[in-house]
Amino acid sequence: MINKHSVSCTLILRLLVVTAVALLFSIFLTLERVWADSIKNVAVGNIPASVAFNPSNGYTYVTNVDSNTVSVIDGSTNTVIKNIRVGSHPHGIAFDSDNDNLYIANEGSYTVSVIDGSTNTVIKNIPVGWSPLGVAFDPANGNVYISSGTVYVIDGSTNTVIKNIPVGLHPSKVVFDPNSGNVYVTNVDSNTVSVIDGSTNTVIDTIPCG
């Protein structure tokens, strides 16, 4: 004889399982829509390499190596509002908070393009050494450091080269340490990192790597 209570319990359990699965599926679809709305891929130029943010206007600047441009993205809409023509094969980029300028290392044209952040136009192209790649800004002294065979030091107030610092072979990336006031430069073909004292613009240490 069939137990009616057992059948009822089985049907209730099945109903609960189906309801739970339907609820989970509904939640998944909702989250998927939220994720889709919150994530956006912004199309820029060919081979985007480096990026910098300008807090003065809320724009993000992206160097496009094969397009020879810098794409300007409006952070409020996540859309490209302008593509700025710079030198050949732009790589590194840094924002100068003292003058609201952006500095772009153009590997192919051996120059540094200076973009005025208030107008998003190139106001100067500064000749440097071969294959400039990395860029860093030191807010303590207002200087911009460019890895370009050696390290070129640009005075942000005049946009002129004030010093050329010998480092290791093929310097590439450059970063400023606000805690020590030092600038660190990776030397690809020397397997070293050069440490530059920002107060004297001299190499105070060479660190072996690898």
Secondary structure, DSSP 8 states (H G I E B T S, - for coil): ---HHHHHHHHHHHHHHHHHHHHHHHHHHHHHHHHHHH------SSSEEEEEEETTTTEEEEEETTTTEEEEEETTTTEEEEEEE-SSSEEEEEEETTTTEEEEEETTTTEEEEEETTTTEEEEEEE-SSS---EEEETTTTEEEEESSSEEEEETTTTEEEEEE--SSSEEEEEEETTTTEEEEEETTTTEEEEEETTTTEEEEEEE--
